[in-house]
Amino acid sequence: MNGNIHESGLRWGALLGIALALVAVEAAAQPQWGSYLTPFSANSPWNSRPVNPQFSSFVIPKASYYPAVAEGAWSTGMFLAEPNDPPVTIVGPDNSKGVWDPDAETYYPSITIPHWPIDVVPASAADGHADVVDPTTGIIHSFYRLSQNTTGQWVAKQYAWTRIDGRGWGTPAHYMQGARAVGVATSGGLMRKHEINDGQTMYNHALAMSLTYSGLAPNPTYVAPATAADSNAASTNTGQIPEGSLVMLPPSFDVRTINTAALRKVAETLKTYGAYVVDRNSGTPYVIYVENGSGFNLNKGGWNSTAAADLERIRVALRQVVSVDGWLDGAEQSYTPDFNLNRLSMRGTWTLKSGTVPGAYDTWQQAVAFPATATPSVAVNTTNRGLHSVLWALPAAGQPYRFRAVTTGGALLRMKLLSRSTGALLFDSKDLANGQTADFAWPAGNVNLVLTATSGVGDGSSAAGELLRVVQ
């Protein structure tokens, strides 16, 4: 009897161990949203898929070259920063004003990145893209024209950043969050190294795609979730697909007609998640970007006419998504994307009006920051740079809005709107402490924005604001 009990206990113990192991394996297989391997939140557009998409009739035109799905000179790499990696200071090119930050709309003499991996290799073409992913700070640092000079100094023409656990797309306030034309990091939508041969039938996220001039629309130049487009898009584009659009293969597309195994996986992804148009290229109908170092190559050993024909077959079938019935996030949960996003930035020059310590815009805090002070300091921003003209988020006259102060260290924030033609005061929130709000109807006509920040007293303080439309 005792022996049987002991034997039975061993069997149950073994079964329990197997069950726990299976749970652990299943847990390990779940995506770790907001990580180096699976960047951005579960309900980021990158990690979501549409329900019952409807399509336009426009066909991406042929161009000078065949379509491409490729890593290489015009793609990008994602480089993981470890907590013990040293800081590196990035400077601007010779004879320049410094490193351009398009979101802060200013040049910095230099930018110091807290942790810099030793293996960073920018893409070799003129764009010189590279993204550094730092889980310690939760930030993806995205570079344009990154290189090392002959002395080993890192140089970049442009820098922008985004949260690794965020939406992966800009907001009307923080509208440039990466080196792509639409304001996203180059890591968004990449076919990653660890995904190429993972045994899955598709890439479990939307892909990143560029089109050439004949595919891209001149008006509008971009749509949500994009917050920007190429600067001359309105005068040079001749197609019908705005940047930021989602393009997909329709459900009727037969993936079995794709003869190249590597492209069947891409086609399955395009039927399920699609690809967001994030940039413009020169002469290629479409390019889907693959992480550098992946080894993905459709033309190993020479030109692959079978793959070229498959890429053309995909081109003919791709369509812009114009409406959907809903969205499923990365966890297969239904949700409604929120485009009522903060419209107010603290960017611009802050002028000291009283006190002893001037406030300054801090791009990583998205706030005007004050150093330690024993008495309050008051700074004013009259540059009008706090409201950016993101097309789909422009405030509408007569609509209700809510202004909320987001401050630390006892700081206060005040927002005034003045008539641009007469100078008349149209709205005044008065000084607001952290979390306090003021509701108002957006005034008609053109307005000037005046922000006033008052520091706290003590070790340091900061002031930021949130401007959202009030949903009735």
Salt bridges, closest charged atoms under 4 A:
GLU7 OE2 - ARG11 NH1 3.34
ASP103 OD2 - HIS174 ND1 2.89
ASP103 OD1 - ARG347 NH2 3.41
GLU105 OE1 - ARG385 NE 3.15
ASP127 OD2 - HIS129 NE2 3.72
ASP134 OD2 - HIS115 ND1 2.81
ASP165 OD1 - ARG163 NE 3.15
GLU195 OE1 - HIS205 NE2 3.05
ASP198 OD1 - LYS265 NZ 2.66
ASP254 OD1 - ARG256 NE 2.99
ASP279 OD2 - ARG180 NH1 3.49
GLU291 OE1 - ARG192 NE 2.93
ASP310 OD1 - ARG313 NH1 2.67
GLU312 OE2 - ARG315 NE 2.95
GLU332 OE1 - ARG49 NH2 2.68
ASP428 OD2 - ARG414 NH2 2.53
ASP428 OD2 - LYS430 NZ 3.51
ASP439 OD1 - ARG402 NE 2.72
GLU466 OE1 - ARG404 NE 3.14
